Amino acid sequence: MSNGLVISVMLAVADAPAAVAWYKKALGATELWNLGGVAGLQVPGAAFFVGEPANNGWESPAKLGITSARIEVFCDDPDTFITRAVEAGANGSFDNIKNHEALWGIHRQGGFVDPFGHIWLVGDKSPLNTYP
């Protein structure tokens, strides 16, 4: 059975079990499956993966010394999403939440850096639509 086209992201982490535990606590993620070094997670309807690189062409931000992914999240309440992550240990000083003028109107967005070095930008309106 085909699911059609699905695009997702796998975040490189040095310790997948620790990352799974943090994303569950900080983002309310649920496990879809878990093989130890790689796991499928879901944050209300949006699936993503975490995995431990094994010298196979990708690496974690901790080893690179710079983030290797920027995750964009769109939800009804970005303030609460960010606050929950910061309370669980994310660095909330990366991009304070504020209102932005955009083609699609006022867009509320801010961000954080998770403990594994990935940048998360969280906004209230997705730009993944056509705008005049």
N, C-alpha and C positions, 0 to 999 in steps of 0.2 A: 504494500500500500504506500502510495506517495503522499508526502506532506506538501508538495509544491516546493517552492524556493524558500529556504530558511537561511538567514545570515545570523551568526552569533559571534561571540568573542570568547577566547580562552585567555584568562589572566595568568601570566607566569608568576609563580610563587615558590619560594624555597621550601615551604612546609605546607603542603596541601591540607592536612588535617587541622592545623592551626587556622588556616585561611577559611576553611569550611565553618569552623566554630565561630570565627569572628563575623563572617558575613551572615550567619544565622542570627547572632546576637544584634549586630549593628543594623542590618537591613531587613531583618525578618525573613531571610532566605529559607527556602526548604530544599532538601536534597531530592533530586530526581533519581540519582544513583551515585555510588561511591566505590572506586576501585583502590582507594588508599592514596596513590600519587596523583590521581586525576578524579575529578568529581563534577557532576552536572548539578547545577543549582537553579533555582527559580525565585525571582522576586516578583510577587503577584503578576503572573502571566509572562514575564520576560525571563527567558532562560539564558544562562551563561555558564561557562566552565572555569574551573581553576585547575592548574596542572603544574607539576614539578618538571622543569626542563631537564633533559637527560642527554646533554651534548648532542642535541638533534636540531640545531639551527635557530634556536630562540633562547631567550634568557630573561631572568627576573630583574626588576628594577634594582633590587638590593645588590646584585652582582654587577649590573651595568653602571650603577651610580647615577642613573637618570631614569625617569619614568619610561615605560615601554608601551603604555596604552593610556588613552584618555577615554573614559566612559561617559556617555551622555545619557542622562535619565530624564524622562518627562513624566510628571505625575501631578495630581491635583493639589498636593500640599508639599512643595519643595522645602519649606521652612522646617516642617516636622521630620522629613526624610533626612535632612542635613543634621539637625539637632540630635537625632537618634545616633547617627554615625559618630558625631563628635563626642557624645556622651560615652560611646563604646571605645574611644581612643583614637579616632581619626583626627588629623590636623585640620582644623576649621579655619585657619588663618590664610589659606590659599586664595580664596575668592569669596569675600563676604557677600551674602545674598542681598540683592537689590533689584529694583525695577530697571529694565532696559527698553529703549525705543527699538522696535523691530518692524519689519515689513508687515508682520501679522499682529501688530498692536503692542501694547505694553506686555513685556515678557519678564517674569520674575525668575531670576536665576542666581545661583551661588554654587559653591563647591567645597570639596575637601580632598585631602590626600589620605588614602587608607594606610594602615600600618605596613602594607606590603609595597608601597611606593606608587600605586596607581592613582591618577587624577580622576575624580568624579565631578562632573558638572551636572547640576540638578536644576531643572527649570519646569515651569508650569505649562508651557505650550510648545508642542513639537514643531520645528520648522520643516518637517518631512511632509509637507503639503505644497501645492502650487499656490503662489500668491501673486497678485497683479503687480 
